[in-house]
């Protein structure tokens, strides 16, 4: 009979209580997967060995998840760069924008921009999120 693998390490702490933060998909990296795979092989029932095809499927799935995570990070970075470039391109331009409080449409000239995941433009004394800018006015 096989013994289930517990989530404890040699120090008695659970593996889930480690210092890594993130969602369950991001907290299981390739090294942890390989450790689980070796433990599964070590503790398998010799009279009923595991199917090697299942291991290959698990490895392929892990690789796909890692690549998709990397692609998502790249797309997020590209979106941040694009939004920052759009905010920077508005400096010196007259734009129309909606206010946060009542949704009133105002116009003004952009004097500065901040960059990052949520860029803002400075219009007068107000920092306006780029998402609230509704259009560029022609001079």
N, C-alpha and C positions, 0 to 999 in steps of 0.2 A: 504494500500500500504506500502511496506517496504522501509526503508531508507537505502541506502548503507552505509557501514561502511567506514569512511574516514581513512586515514593513519596518522591522527594527534592525539597527546596525549593531556593530560590536560594542558601541558605547551605550546601547540601550535606548537611544533616541530614535524616533520614527523617521523614516526617510522623508515623509511629507512635511515634517517640522523643520526642515533645513532652512538655510538663510536665503534660498532663491525665492524670488517673488514672481508672480505672473499667473496666467491662466494655466489650467492643467495641461493644455497642449504645448505651451512654451516651457513649462517647468521640467518636462521629460526630454532631456537632450539625448544625443546619440550615445554618449558614454553611459548614461543611466540605462538606456535601452540595451546596450551590449552587456552590461552587468546583469540585467534581468534575464537576457537570453542565456548567458553562461550558467546562471543559477538554475534556470529551467532545465538546461541540459544535465547539470550535475545531479539534480534531484528527481529526474524522471524515473519512471518505473522501468527497470531493465527488461521485464517481460513484455512491455508494451511501449517501445520507443516512440518518440514524437515523430511526426511526419515532416521530413525535410522541406517539402513544398510549403507547408504552413510557415516555417521559419523564413523562407525566401519571400513569401507574401508579406509577412510582418516587416521584414527589412525594406522591401520595396515601398510599403505604405509609409514607413518612417521617413524614407528619403523623399517621398512626395510631399509629406507634411512639412519637412524642413525647407524644401524648395519653394513651396507655396508661401510659407512664412517669410522667406527672404524676398520673394516677389512682392508681397504686401508691404514690407518695410520699404522697398525701393519705390513703389508707387506712392506711398505716403510722403516720402522724401521729395519725390518729383512734384507732387501736388503742393507741398509747402513752398518749394522753389518757384513754382508758377504763380502762386498767390502773392508771394513776396515781390516778384517781378512786376506783377500787375499793379500792386500798391505803389511801388517805386515809380512806375511810368506815369502815375497820376500827379506827381509833384509838379506844381506850377500850372495845373489845369483847373478849369472851372468845372465843378461836378454838381449833380443833384443827388440828394440823399434823404433817407427817411430818418426821423428821430426815433429813438428807442421808446420814449414815453408814450407819445400819442400817434406816432406814425405820420406826422406832418412832413410834407416834402419841402426841403429847403435847398438852397444853392450856396456855393461858396468855393473858394480857391484852396486847393490842397497845398499846404506849406511844408509838410513832412510826412514820412511814412515809417511805420515799424514793421519789422519782418518777423517771420515765424509761422507757426501753425495757424494762428488767428491774427493776420496782419490788420493794422489800423492805419487810417490816414488822419492827419491833423487838419481840421478846417476851422479857422479862427482859433478859438480856445478849446474846441471840443475834439476829442479823439473818437473818430467814427469807425466802427468795424467795417472792413471792406465789403462784407456781405450786405450792408445797408446802403452802399453806394448804388444808385439806380441808373445813372447815366453820366456821360461826359458832355458838357456844354461846349458848343463852339464859340469861339471868341468873336 
